[in-house]
Amino acid sequence: MGTGLGSVVFVLYLLYALIMLPFCVLVGSRTSQRMGWMMSVPLLFLPLALLIALFIP
């Protein structure tokens, strides 16, 4: 890319993860630990996979 767009997207992902992590912990504490994991894996790791795919030529 060369314009620093990847760095901006990575910082935005970190901000997204910091916002979503307490939500997933809240869901896990109010329901079950398994449900918390079922919420957190797609909400946190799917955008990370898309971010990594952005860097693959």
Summary of the structure (lengths in Angstrom):
residues: 57
radius of gyration: 13.7
end to end distance: 9.7
largest distance: 44.4
contacts: 131
relative contact order: 0.15
helix: 86%
strand: 0%
